Amino acid sequence: MKRRTFIQNTALAAFSPFVLNLLSCNGLLNLGKPRRRIFVFVQLIGGNDGLNTLIPLTDYGNLIAARPNLYIPENKVLQLNDYPTVGLHPSLGGLQDMFNNKLLSFVQGVGYDKPNYSHFRSSDIYLTGSEANDVLYTGWMGRYLETRFKGYPEGFPNAENLHPPAIKVSDTGTFLFLGDRMDMSMVVDAYAEFKEPEVESNGNGRINYVDQQVNTIREITKQTKKYAGTIREGLKSNFQHSDKYPSKGENPLADKLKTVANLIHSGMDTPAYMVDLNGFDTHDYQADSQNTTKGMHADLLAKVSQAVTCFWDDMTHIGMEEEVCGVIFSEFGRRIKSNASAGTDHGASQPFIFFGKKLAGGIIGDNPSIPKNATVFDNLEKQFDFRTVYSSILKGWYEAPDEAISNTISGIYPSLNLFKP
């Protein structure tokens, strides 16, 4: 087994006993150092139903026929300024306000050729940036971060790089930040008590297979310990968060983004964060049978809307709205036609949702075409390869040089106009 394979299989899970719990923050670290270009990845785990999120009003009669037990009545769809042929699920009122205030944008029909309908495999494809029939053992952001933090972890942290290259706020790691040698991120648990990891000695010098893998875990543990003190020093007290946040535990995504807000406010130079929300595998009872604007999917979307709007209130309050941006995505979309269990099955393309003040704004792409007599085999067509979106983030947000992009994303993809100059 290759070392990077072992890291992928073992090291991410190894963080769980000593993930960092960041409870509060106050003041800024490194006041003289400019902070810019922070990106937040929000993964909706399970496969979000894009057709009931960003709702196409063209072919609406066909959509009603395809999902009679799920469609949102047209008079309940939230309107978007300058886009009369598309709207949002009624649970997304906060995101509607952000869009109408030019703080939100969409890319329609994001996917890839020969889509895979396995949660695990499709998630791996999106997080590693691989072809459908290829397997990569590093994340696309991990590869990019390796071009910025050269030689990591040797010599890190240092005077110019005091903070981790990436942070995942969850109870597990992610493929997204996995580099060729090791994870480029620290794992932060918004709920667990912080305990600084204990690092064992280097053992007896044996070099057999087992010891090589143990040394890999030891190396990751050492790196976590190096950053732990710096993070803890920056998080001694809390700042005044948005008053729209729910009580802790009511909305896991809000709790995680609140932790990200704490880290950003503390002065962290970390350029990439990731959070997630489970529950989007809506095979059955996706909507209330008596009121399709309510139900499981509606509740999940309400959590997303609440979490992102509260987080953005925080970014505005601390003056970071021009230095932070983010994207909401899933491992795939859902089928056009609903099933007999008032749900939807695994599908292909999906809309990506971007949030931030530096967005170019609007909706990129066309409304998906809904066939007149949709079958259970019909899927939404791909308009943009997901790696086109990734390349656009690297070029437009991080201002990455062409060489770094080519080292990160295999192939040449056109750049989308996602961000303001």
C-alpha positions in Angstrom: 0.0 0.0 0.0 1.3 3.4 -0.9 1.9 5.9 1.8 -0.7 8.4 0.5 -3.2 5.5 0.3 -2.6 4.8 3.9 -3.0 8.5 4.8 -6.3 8.6 3.0 -7.6 5.4 4.7 -6.2 6.0 8.2 -4.8 9.4 9.0 -8.1 11.3 8.6 -9.8 9.1 11.2 -6.8 9.3 13.4 -7.5 13.0 14.2 -10.8 12.2 16.0 -9.3 11.6 19.5 -7.6 15.0 19.5 -9.6 17.3 17.2 -9.4 21.0 18.1 -12.4 22.5 19.8 -12.5 26.2 19.1 -15.0 27.7 21.5 -14.5 31.5 21.2 -12.2 34.2 20.0 -11.4 37.9 20.7 -9.2 40.3 18.9 -6.9 39.8 15.9 -3.6 38.1 15.6 -0.9 39.5 13.3 -2.5 42.9 13.0 0.1 44.1 10.5 -0.4 41.2 8.1 -3.1 41.5 5.5 -5.7 38.7 5.3 -7.4 38.0 2.0 -8.7 35.3 -0.2 -10.3 32.9 2.3 -12.6 30.3 0.8 -15.2 28.2 2.6 -16.5 24.9 1.2 -19.9 23.8 2.4 -20.7 20.1 1.5 -24.3 18.9 1.7 -23.9 15.2 2.3 -26.3 12.8 0.7 -27.1 14.4 -2.7 -29.1 17.6 -2.7 -32.2 17.9 -4.8 -31.3 20.8 -7.0 -34.7 20.9 -8.8 -36.4 21.8 -5.5 -33.6 24.1 -4.5 -33.1 26.3 -7.5 -36.5 25.8 -9.2 -36.8 26.2 -13.0 -40.1 27.8 -13.9 -39.6 27.0 -17.6 -41.1 23.6 -18.5 -43.0 23.9 -15.2 -45.9 21.8 -16.4 -43.5 19.0 -17.2 -41.9 19.4 -13.7 -45.3 19.1 -12.1 -46.1 15.9 -14.1 -42.7 14.5 -13.2 -43.0 15.0 -9.4 -46.6 15.5 -8.5 -45.9 14.6 -4.9 -42.9 17.0 -4.5 -43.2 20.0 -6.7 -43.4 23.4 -5.1 -46.5 25.4 -6.1 -45.4 28.2 -8.4 -46.9 30.9 -6.2 -44.7 29.7 -3.3 -41.4 29.9 -5.2 -39.3 32.7 -4.0 -38.5 35.2 -6.7 -35.0 36.3 -7.7 -34.3 39.8 -9.0 -33.8 39.9 -12.8 -34.4 36.2 -13.2 -38.2 35.7 -13.6 -37.8 32.1 -15.0 -36.2 30.6 -11.9 -36.7 30.9 -8.1 -35.8 29.4 -4.8 -37.5 26.9 -2.4 -39.6 28.8 0.2 -37.2 27.7 3.0 -34.4 29.7 1.4 -35.6 33.2 2.3 -32.3 34.2 3.7 -30.5 33.1 0.5 -33.1 35.0 -1.5 -32.2 38.2 0.3 -28.5 37.5 -0.3 -29.1 36.9 -4.0 -31.2 40.0 -4.4 -28.5 42.0 -2.6 -25.8 40.6 -5.0 -24.2 38.4 -2.3 -25.2 35.1 -3.9 -24.8 33.4 -7.3 -25.4 30.1 -9.0 -23.8 27.9 -11.5 -26.4 25.6 -13.2 -25.8 22.0 -14.2 -22.5 21.2 -12.6 -21.5 17.5 -13.1 -19.2 15.2 -15.0 -19.3 12.6 -17.8 -20.4 9.1 -16.9 -21.8 10.0 -13.5 -21.4 7.6 -10.6 -24.4 7.2 -8.3 -22.6 5.9 -5.3 -22.4 8.4 -2.4 -18.8 7.4 -1.6 -17.4 7.2 -5.1 -19.1 10.4 -6.4 -18.0 12.3 -3.3 -14.4 11.1 -3.9 -14.6 12.3 -7.5 -15.8 15.8 -6.5 -13.3 16.1 -3.7 -10.2 14.7 -5.6 -11.1 16.2 -9.0 -10.7 12.8 -10.8 -12.3 11.4 -13.9 -15.2 9.1 -13.3 -13.1 6.0 -14.2 -9.9 7.2 -12.5 -9.0 7.0 -8.8 -6.9 9.7 -7.2 -5.6 9.6 -3.6 -5.2 13.4 -3.1 -7.7 16.1 -2.9 -7.7 18.9 -5.5 -7.4 21.6 -2.8 -4.7 19.6 -1.1 -2.7 19.6 -4.4 -3.2 23.3 -4.8 -2.2 24.0 -1.2 1.0 22.0 -1.7 2.0 24.6 -4.4 1.5 27.4 -1.9 3.0 25.7 1.2 6.0 24.2 -0.4 7.7 21.4 1.5 4.9 21.1 4.1 5.1 20.0 6.8 8.9 20.5 7.1 9.5 24.0 8.5 5.9 24.7 9.3 4.6 26.6 11.1 7.0 29.5 10.6 7.1 33.3 10.9 5.3 33.8 7.6 2.9 30.9 8.0 1.7 30.6 11.6 -1.6 28.9 10.8 -2.7 25.6 9.1 -3.1 25.6 5.3 -6.7 24.4 5.7 -9.2 23.5 8.5 -12.2 21.1 8.4 -14.8 21.9 11.0 -16.4 18.5 11.7 -15.7 15.3 13.5 -13.8 13.7 10.6 -11.3 14.8 8.0 -11.9 15.2 4.3 -10.4 14.0 1.0 -10.5 17.6 -0.2 -7.4 18.8 1.7 -5.3 15.6 1.4 -1.9 16.2 0.0 0.5 13.8 -1.6 2.5 13.4 1.6 -0.1 14.1 4.3 -3.3 16.0 5.2 -2.9 19.7 4.6 -5.6 20.4 7.1 -6.4 20.3 10.8 -9.7 18.8 12.0 -11.7 21.0 14.3 -14.7 19.7 16.3 -17.2 22.5 17.2 -18.5 20.4 20.1 -15.7 18.3 21.6 -13.4 19.6 24.4 -10.0 20.6 23.1 -7.2 18.3 24.2 -3.7 18.8 22.9 -2.4 15.5 21.4 0.3 13.5 23.1 3.2 12.5 20.8 4.9 9.2 21.4 8.6 8.7 20.9 10.0 7.5 17.5 10.0 3.9 18.7 12.9 1.5 18.3 14.0 2.5 14.8 12.5 -0.5 13.0 11.5 0.2 9.4 9.0 -2.6 8.7 5.6 -1.8 7.1 3.7 -1.4 10.4 6.2 1.1 11.8 6.1 3.1 8.6 2.4 3.6 9.0 2.7 4.4 12.8 5.3 7.0 11.9 2.9 8.6 9.5 0.3 8.9 12.2 3.0 10.3 14.6 4.0 12.9 12.0 0.4 14.1 11.6 0.0 14.2 15.4 3.2 16.3 15.7 1.8 18.7 13.2 -1.5 19.0 15.0 0.4 19.8 18.2 2.5 22.5 16.6 -0.6 24.4 15.6 -2.6 23.7 18.7 -1.0 26.4 20.9 -1.3 29.1 18.2 -5.0 28.4 17.7 -5.8 28.2 21.3 -4.1 31.5 22.1 -6.2 33.2 19.4 -9.5 31.9 20.8 -9.7 33.0 24.4 -13.0 34.8 24.2 -15.9 35.3 21.8 -16.9 38.2 19.7 -20.5 39.5 19.2 -21.9 37.1 16.7 -25.1 37.7 14.6 -28.2 37.5 16.8 -29.8 35.3 14.2 -27.8 32.2 15.2 -29.9 29.4 16.8 -29.0 27.9 20.1 -26.1 25.6 20.0 -27.1 22.1 18.8 -30.2 23.2 16.9 -28.4 23.6 13.6 -25.1 21.8 13.1 -24.1 23.7 10.0 -24.7 27.0 11.9 -22.5 25.8 14.8 -19.7 24.9 12.4 -19.8 28.1 10.4 -19.9 30.0 13.7 -16.6 28.3 14.6 -15.2 29.3 11.2 -16.3 32.9 11.9 -14.4 32.7 15.2 -11.3 31.5 13.5 -11.4 34.2 10.8 -12.1 36.9 13.3 -9.1 35.7 15.4 -6.8 36.6 12.6 -6.2 33.2 11.1 -4.4 33.3 7.7 -5.8 29.9 6.8 -6.9 30.2 3.2 -9.4 27.3 3.1 -12.1 25.9 5.4 -14.7 23.2 5.0 -17.9 22.4 6.8 -20.7 19.9 6.1 -24.3 19.0 6.8 -25.7 15.5 6.6 -29.2 14.3 5.7 -29.7 15.0 2.0 -30.2 11.4 0.9 -34.0 12.0 0.4 -35.2 8.8 -1.0 -38.5 8.9 0.9 -40.7 11.5 2.7 -38.7 14.3 1.2 -41.7 16.6 1.5 -44.9 16.7 3.5 -47.7 15.0 1.7 -50.2 17.7 2.6 -47.8 20.7 2.0 -44.8 20.2 -0.3 -43.2 23.4 1.0 -42.6 21.6 4.3 -40.9 18.4 5.3 -37.4 16.9 5.5 -35.8 18.7 2.6 -37.4 22.0 3.5 -36.0 21.7 7.0 -32.5 20.9 5.7 -32.6 23.9 3.3 -33.8 26.1 6.1 -30.7 25.1 8.1 -28.5 25.9 5.1 -30.1 29.3 4.6 -30.0 30.2 8.3 -26.3 29.1 8.7 -25.0 30.9 5.7 -26.9 34.1 6.4 -25.7 34.2 10.0 -22.2 33.5 8.9 -22.4 36.3 6.4 -23.7 38.7 9.0 -20.6 37.9 11.0 -18.3 38.5 8.1 -19.9 41.9 7.5 -19.7 42.7 11.2 -16.0 42.0 11.4 -15.2 43.7 8.0 -14.2 40.5 6.2 -16.9 40.5 3.5 -14.5 41.3 0.7 -11.9 38.7 1.8 -14.2 35.7 2.3 -16.2 33.7 -0.3 -17.7 30.2 -0.3 -19.5 27.5 -2.3 -22.3 25.1 -1.4 -22.2 21.7 -3.2 -23.2 18.1 -2.9 -21.8 14.8 -4.2 -24.6 14.7 -6.9 -28.1 15.9 -7.6 -31.3 13.9 -7.7 -33.5 12.5 -10.5 -36.1 14.5 -12.4 -38.9 12.2 -11.6 -40.0 11.6 -8.0 -40.4 8.0 -6.7 -43.4 6.3 -5.1 -42.0 7.0 -1.6 -42.4 10.8 -2.0 -38.7 11.1 -2.5 -36.0 11.3 -5.2 -33.3 8.9 -6.2 -29.6 9.6 -6.9 -29.1 11.8 -9.9 -26.4 13.6 -11.9 -25.8 17.3 -12.2 -26.6 20.0 -9.6 -26.5 23.7 -9.1 -23.5 25.1 -7.2 -24.3 28.0 -4.9 -21.7 30.7 -4.3 -21.8 33.3 -1.5 -19.7 36.5 -1.1 -19.5 40.2 -1.8 -16.8 39.8 -4.5 -19.0 37.6 -6.7 -19.8 38.7 -10.2 -23.4 37.8 -9.4 -26.3 36.3 -11.2 -26.9 32.8 -12.6 -24.4 31.1 -14.9 -26.0 28.6 -17.2 -29.5 27.8 -18.4 -32.5 26.3 -16.7 -32.4 22.5 -17.0 -34.6 21.0 -19.7 -37.5 18.9 -18.2 -38.9 16.3 -20.7 -42.6 16.1 -21.2 -42.9 12.5 -20.0 -40.0 12.0 -17.6 -39.0 8.5 -16.6 -37.1 7.2 -13.6 -34.0 7.1 -15.9 -34.0 10.7 -16.9 -31.3 13.0 -15.4 -30.4 16.6 -15.6 -27.8 17.3 -18.3 -24.4 18.5 -17.4 -23.7 22.1 -18.5 -20.4 22.6 -16.8 -17.7 20.1 -15.7 -17.1 20.5 -12.0 -13.4 21.0 -12.7 -14.3 24.1 -14.7 -15.7 25.5 -11.5 -12.6 24.5 -9.5 -10.3 26.1 -12.1 -12.3 29.2 -11.9 -12.0 29.3 -8.1 -8.2 28.9 -8.3 -7.8 31.5 -11.0 -10.5 34.0 -10.1 -10.4 33.9 -6.3 -6.9 32.7 -5.3 -5.3 34.3 -8.3 -3.3 31.1 -8.8 -0.7 31.1 -11.6 -1.3 28.8 -14.5 1.4 26.4 -13.4 -0.3 25.9 -10.0 -3.7 25.3 -11.7 -2.2 22.8 -14.1 -0.6 21.0 -11.2 -3.9 20.9 -9.4 -6.5 20.1 -12.1 -5.7 17.6 -14.9 -6.9 19.0 -18.2 -7.7 22.4 -19.6 -11.0 24.0 -18.6 -12.5 27.3 -19.5 -12.7 29.9 -16.8 -16.1 31.1 -15.6 -16.8 34.7 -14.7 -17.5 34.0 -11.0 -15.7 36.9 -9.3 -15.4 40.6 -9.6 -11.9 41.9 -10.6 
